[in-house]
Amino acid sequence: MKMFDLDGLKEILDTLSRNKSRTLLTGFGIFWGIFMLMAMNGGGKGLKNILSDNFDGFATNSVIIGPNLTTNHTRDSSAADGGLAGCPMWNI
């Protein structure tokens, strides 16, 4: 069995020529989908590059302090204070 025989190819071309509007709309839909995927991917990468360029060098001499526990502290939840006595952020 051949992958593309002459009879099958003739049937495909005959069907495409009878349904011209459906063939055109299907081709346009495939083109539009691929185009939009490429545009969204390119736009996302461009936006990422713009934002990284804008924030480059921003607050280089700054310290950001947040409410989370330090990474060196291991919390002992079985202790009476919840394990926060040894943490430098909590004064219990």
TILUM-698449 format. One record per residue: residue in three letters; y, x, z of N, C-alpha, C, CB in turn. Coordinates in Angstrom, 1 decimal. Atoms other than C-alpha are relative to their C-alpha. Last residue first. Glycine has a CB too. Layout:
[r 'ALA',[Y,X,Z],[Y,X,Z],[Y,X,Z],[Y,X,Z]]
...
This chain:
[r 'ILE',[0.6,0.9,-0.9],[37.1,9.6,72.4],[-0.2,0.6,1.3],[-1.3,-0.6,-0.6]]
[r 'ASN',[-0.3,-0.5,-1.3],[39.5,11.5,70.1],[-0.5,-1.0,1.1],[1.6,0.2,0.2]]
[r 'TRP',[0.1,1.0,-1.1],[38.1,10.9,66.7],[0.3,0.6,1.3],[-1.3,-0.8,-0.1]]
[r 'MET',[-0.9,1.0,0.3],[39.0,13.1,63.7],[0.1,-1.1,1.0],[-0.4,-0.7,-1.3]]
[r 'PRO',[-1.4,-0.3,-0.2],[37.5,16.2,65.1],[1.0,-1.1,-0.3],[0.3,1.2,-0.7]]
[r 'CYS',[-0.7,0.0,1.3],[34.0,14.6,65.3],[1.5,0.3,0.3],[-0.1,-1.4,-0.7]]
[r 'GLY',[-0.2,-1.3,0.5],[32.1,15.6,68.4],[0.8,0.1,-1.3],[-1.4,0.6,-0.3]]
[r 'ALA',[-0.7,-0.9,-1.0],[32.6,12.4,70.2],[0.3,1.4,-0.5],[-0.7,0.0,1.3]]
[r 'LEU',[-1.3,-0.4,0.5],[31.8,10.2,67.2],[0.7,0.9,0.9],[0.8,-1.2,-0.3]]
[r 'GLY',[0.0,-1.3,0.6],[28.1,9.8,67.7],[1.3,0.5,-0.5],[-1.0,-0.1,-1.1]]
[r 'GLY',[0.3,0.2,1.4],[28.2,6.0,68.3],[-0.1,1.4,-0.7],[1.0,-0.8,-0.7]]
[r 'ASP',[-1.2,0.1,0.7],[29.9,6.5,71.7],[-0.2,-0.2,-1.6],[0.9,1.2,0.2]]
[r 'ALA',[-0.8,1.1,-0.5],[26.8,5.8,73.6],[1.3,-0.3,-0.7],[0.3,0.2,1.5]]
[r 'ALA',[-0.9,-0.3,-1.2],[24.7,8.1,71.5],[0.8,-1.2,0.4],[0.9,1.2,-0.4]]
[r 'SER',[0.6,0.5,-1.2],[21.9,6.6,69.2],[0.8,0.4,1.3],[-1.4,0.7,0.2]]
[r 'SER',[-0.2,1.4,-0.3],[24.1,6.7,66.2],[-0.6,-0.5,1.3],[-0.4,-0.9,-1.2]]
[r 'ASP',[1.1,0.4,-0.9],[24.2,10.5,66.2],[0.2,-1.4,0.4],[-0.2,0.9,1.2]]
[r 'ARG',[-0.2,1.2,-0.9],[26.6,11.3,63.3],[-1.3,-0.3,0.7],[0.6,-1.2,-0.8]]
[r 'THR',[1.2,0.9,0.1],[26.3,14.7,61.7],[0.1,-1.0,1.1],[-1.3,0.9,0.2]]
[r 'HIS',[0.4,0.8,-1.1],[29.7,16.3,61.2],[-1.2,-0.8,-0.2],[1.2,-0.9,0.5]]
[r 'ASN',[0.8,-0.8,-0.9],[30.1,19.0,58.6],[-0.5,-0.7,1.2],[0.9,1.2,0.4]]
[r 'THR',[1.3,-0.3,0.6],[31.2,16.6,55.8],[-0.9,0.8,1.0],[0.1,0.7,-1.3]]
[r 'THR',[0.1,-1.2,0.7],[34.1,15.2,57.8],[-1.4,0.3,-0.5],[0.4,1.2,1.0]]
[r 'LEU',[0.5,-1.0,-0.9],[34.2,11.5,58.6],[-0.1,1.3,-0.8],[-1.3,-0.3,0.6]]
[r 'ASN',[1.5,-0.3,-0.1],[36.2,9.3,56.3],[-0.3,1.1,1.0],[-0.5,0.3,-1.4]]
[r 'PRO',[0.7,0.5,-1.2],[39.7,8.0,57.0],[-1.4,0.3,0.2],[0.2,-1.5,0.1]]
[r 'GLY',[0.5,1.4,0.0],[41.5,10.1,54.4],[-0.7,-0.4,1.2],[-1.0,-0.1,-1.2]]
[r 'ILE',[0.8,0.3,-1.2],[43.7,13.2,54.3],[-0.4,-1.5,-0.1],[0.9,0.2,1.3]]
[r 'ILE',[0.2,1.5,-0.1],[44.8,14.6,51.0],[-0.8,-0.3,1.2],[-0.6,-0.5,-1.3]]
[r 'VAL',[1.2,0.3,-0.8],[46.3,18.1,51.2],[-0.1,-1.5,0.1],[-0.1,0.7,1.4]]
[r 'SER',[0.1,1.2,-0.8],[48.8,19.2,48.6],[-1.3,-0.1,0.7],[0.3,-1.3,-0.8]]
[r 'ASN',[-0.1,-0.5,-1.3],[49.8,22.5,46.9],[0.0,-1.2,1.0],[1.3,0.7,0.2]]
[r 'THR',[0.9,-1.2,-0.1],[48.5,21.6,43.4],[0.0,0.5,1.5],[0.3,1.1,-1.0]]
[r 'ALA',[0.3,-0.2,-1.4],[50.0,18.1,43.5],[-1.0,1.2,0.3],[-0.5,-1.3,0.6]]
[r 'PHE',[-0.6,1.0,-0.9],[49.8,17.5,39.8],[-0.4,0.3,1.4],[-0.3,-1.4,-0.5]]
[r 'GLY',[-1.0,-0.7,-0.8],[49.0,20.7,37.8],[0.7,-1.0,1.0],[1.0,0.6,-0.9]]
[r 'ASP',[0.3,-1.4,-0.1],[47.1,18.7,35.1],[1.2,0.7,0.8],[-0.2,0.7,-1.3]]
[r 'PHE',[0.3,-0.3,-1.4],[47.6,15.0,35.9],[-0.3,1.5,0.2],[-1.1,-0.8,0.5]]
[r 'ASN',[-1.1,0.4,-0.8],[49.3,14.3,32.5],[-0.2,0.4,1.5],[0.1,-1.6,-0.1]]
[r 'ASP',[-1.2,-0.9,0.2],[46.8,16.4,30.6],[1.2,-0.4,0.8],[0.4,-0.1,-1.5]]
[r 'SER',[0.3,-1.3,-0.6],[43.8,14.7,32.3],[1.2,0.9,-0.3],[-1.3,0.6,-0.6]]
[r 'LEU',[-0.1,0.1,-1.5],[45.3,11.3,31.5],[-0.2,1.3,0.6],[-0.9,-1.1,0.5]]
[r 'ILE',[-1.4,0.2,-0.3],[45.9,12.1,27.8],[0.2,0.0,1.5],[0.5,-1.3,-0.6]]
[r 'ASN',[-0.7,-1.3,0.2],[42.4,13.6,27.4],[1.5,-0.2,0.4],[-0.1,0.4,-1.4]]
[r 'LYS',[0.4,-1.0,-1.0],[40.8,10.5,29.0],[0.7,1.3,-0.1],[-1.6,0.2,-0.1]]
[r 'LEU',[-0.7,0.4,-1.3],[42.9,8.2,26.8],[-0.4,0.9,1.1],[-0.4,-1.4,0.4]]
[r 'GLY',[-1.5,-0.3,0.1],[41.8,10.1,23.7],[0.7,-0.3,1.3],[0.6,-0.7,-1.2]]
[r 'LYS',[-0.1,-1.4,-0.1],[38.1,9.9,24.7],[1.5,0.5,0.0],[-0.8,0.8,-1.1]]
[r 'GLY',[0.3,-0.4,-1.4],[38.4,6.2,25.3],[0.1,1.5,0.2],[-1.4,-0.4,0.3]]
[r 'GLY',[-1.1,0.4,-0.9],[40.2,5.6,22.0],[-0.3,0.4,1.5],[0.2,-1.4,-0.1]]
[r 'GLY',[-1.1,-0.9,0.2],[37.6,7.6,20.1],[1.2,-0.3,0.9],[0.4,0.0,-1.5]]
[r 'ASN',[0.5,-1.3,-0.5],[34.7,5.7,21.6],[1.2,1.0,-0.2],[-1.2,0.4,-0.8]]
[r 'MET',[0.0,0.0,-1.5],[36.5,2.4,21.1],[-0.4,1.3,0.6],[-0.9,-1.1,0.4]]
[r 'ALA',[-1.4,0.1,-0.4],[37.4,3.2,17.4],[0.0,0.0,1.6],[0.6,-1.2,-0.5]]
[r 'MET',[-0.6,-1.3,0.1],[33.8,4.5,16.7],[1.4,-0.1,0.5],[0.0,0.3,-1.5]]
[r 'LEU',[0.7,-1.0,-0.9],[32.2,1.4,18.1],[0.7,1.3,0.0],[-1.5,0.1,-0.3]]
[r 'MET',[-0.5,0.2,-1.3],[34.8,-0.8,16.3],[-0.6,0.9,1.1],[-0.3,-1.5,0.4]]
[r 'PHE',[-1.4,-0.5,-0.1],[34.0,0.8,13.0],[0.6,-0.2,1.4],[0.8,-0.8,-1.0]]
[r 'ILE',[0.1,-1.5,-0.1],[30.2,0.4,13.5],[1.5,0.5,0.1],[-0.6,0.6,-1.3]]
[r 'GLY',[0.6,-0.4,-1.3],[30.7,-3.3,14.3],[-0.1,1.5,0.2],[-1.4,-0.5,0.1]]
[r 'TRP',[-1.0,0.3,-1.0],[33.1,-3.9,11.4],[-0.6,0.4,1.4],[0.4,-1.5,0.1]]
[r 'PHE',[-1.0,-0.9,0.1],[30.7,-2.3,8.9],[1.0,-0.1,1.1],[0.8,-0.2,-1.4]]
[r 'ILE',[0.5,-1.3,-0.4],[27.8,-4.3,10.1],[1.0,1.1,-0.1],[-1.2,0.4,-1.0]]
[r 'GLY',[0.3,0.0,-1.4],[29.8,-7.5,10.0],[-0.6,1.3,0.5],[-0.9,-1.1,0.4]]
[r 'PHE',[-1.3,-0.2,-0.7],[31.2,-6.7,6.5],[-0.2,0.0,1.6],[0.9,-1.1,-0.4]]
[r 'GLY',[-0.5,-1.3,0.2],[27.7,-6.2,5.2],[1.3,0.3,0.7],[0.1,0.3,-1.5]]
[r 'THR',[0.9,-0.8,-0.8],[26.5,-9.5,6.7],[0.4,1.5,-0.1],[-1.5,-0.1,-0.4]]
[r 'LEU',[-0.3,0.1,-1.4],[29.5,-11.3,5.4],[-0.9,0.9,0.9],[-0.1,-1.5,0.4]]
[r 'LEU',[-1.3,-0.6,-0.3],[29.0,-9.9,1.9],[0.4,-0.1,1.5],[1.1,-0.7,-0.9]]
[r 'THR',[0.1,-1.5,0.2],[25.3,-10.7,1.8],[1.3,0.7,0.4],[-0.5,0.4,-1.4]]
[r 'ARG',[0.7,-0.5,-1.2],[25.9,-14.2,3.2],[-0.2,1.5,0.0],[-1.4,-0.7,0.1]]
[r 'SER',[-1.0,0.0,-1.1],[28.6,-14.7,0.5],[-0.7,0.4,1.3],[0.5,-1.5,0.1]]
[r 'LYS',[-1.0,-1.0,0.0],[26.3,-13.4,-2.3],[1.0,-0.1,1.2],[0.9,-0.2,-1.3]]
[r 'ASN',[-0.8,0.3,-1.2],[23.2,-15.4,-1.5],[1.1,1.0,0.2],[-0.9,-0.1,1.3]]
[r 'ARG',[-0.2,1.5,-0.2],[21.6,-15.6,-4.9],[0.9,-0.3,1.2],[-1.4,-0.6,0.2]]
[r 'SER',[-0.9,0.5,1.1],[22.2,-11.9,-5.7],[0.2,-1.5,0.1],[-0.5,0.4,-1.4]]
[r 'LEU',[-1.4,-0.5,-0.2],[20.8,-10.7,-2.4],[1.0,-0.6,-1.0],[0.1,1.5,0.0]]
[r 'THR',[-0.6,0.7,-1.2],[17.7,-12.8,-2.8],[1.4,0.4,0.3],[-0.9,0.2,1.2]]
[r 'ASP',[-0.2,1.4,0.4],[17.1,-11.5,-6.3],[0.5,-0.8,1.1],[-1.4,-0.5,-0.5]]
[r 'LEU',[-1.2,0.1,0.8],[17.6,-7.9,-5.1],[0.3,-1.4,-0.5],[-0.1,1.0,-1.2]]
[r 'ILE',[-1.2,-0.3,-0.9],[15.1,-8.3,-2.3],[1.3,-0.1,-0.8],[-0.1,1.4,0.6]]
[r 'GLU',[-0.2,1.2,-0.8],[12.5,-10.0,-4.7],[1.3,0.2,0.9],[-1.2,-0.2,0.9]]
[r 'LYS',[-0.6,1.1,0.9],[12.9,-7.2,-7.3],[0.3,-1.2,0.9],[-1.0,-0.3,-1.1]]
[r 'LEU',[-1.4,-0.4,0.2],[12.4,-4.5,-4.5],[0.7,-1.1,-0.9],[0.1,1.3,-0.7]]
[r 'GLY',[-0.7,0.3,-1.2],[9.2,-6.3,-3.4],[1.5,0.3,-0.2],[-0.5,0.8,1.2]]
[r 'ASP',[-0.1,1.5,-0.2],[7.8,-6.5,-6.9],[0.8,-0.3,1.2],[-1.4,-0.5,0.1]]
[r 'LEU',[-1.0,0.6,0.9],[8.6,-2.8,-7.6],[0.2,-1.5,0.2],[-0.4,0.3,-1.5]]
[r 'ASP',[0.6,0.2,1.3],[6.8,-1.5,-4.6],[1.1,-0.7,-0.8],[-1.3,-0.9,0.1]]
[r 'PHE',[-0.9,0.8,0.9],[8.6,0.0,-1.7],[-0.6,-0.1,-1.3],[1.4,0.7,-0.1]]
[r 'MET',[-1.0,0.5,-0.9],[6.3,1.2,1.1],[1.0,-0.8,-0.7],[0.7,1.2,0.7]]
[r 'LYS',[-1.2,-0.7,0.1],[3.3,1.4,-1.1],[1.1,-0.6,0.9],[0.5,0.1,-1.5]]
[r 'MET',[-1.2,0.8,0.0],[0.0,0.0,0.0],[1.2,0.9,0.0],[0.0,-1.0,1.2]]
